[in-house]
């Protein structure tokens, strides 16, 4: 089985794969194309961390305070983030057209039980104290789901 036939069998709407199709396949997928008898019985599964993004407003009068807090995040908070299987965590700041500031949060979850890990984080005294410092700086969105502080954002595109 050649690389092009694997591509077209999975993407029937594209009869001619792009020249760089091999760049989009894992090593295991490439080996399966070259030696299908070795991998036929085992499905090709790639597992990525789950990605989460969320948004919250930031009070203009608390902008400097929030930046200062995050310039020196407490070690206990950072440790709890790692213990709860959160990786590649970033918070971005943006002032939008109407002059309000918003924070955009992104992280990747690598664990098996997101709800249990978030409950663990919420139960950590150091993290709760950290949140007590951060919350007065933030303005939750009015249309957030019940139980949310930061409003979840929907992923509409992703490429590795």
Secondary structure, DSSP 8 states (H G I E B T S, - for coil): --HHHHHHHH-TT-SS--TTGGGGS-HHHHHHHH-HHHHTTS-------EEEEEEEEE-GGGHHHHHHHHHT--HHHHHHHHHTTEEEEEEEEEE-TTS-EEEEEEEEE-SS-HHHHHHHHHT-HHHHHHHHHHHTTEE--TT--TT-SSEE--------
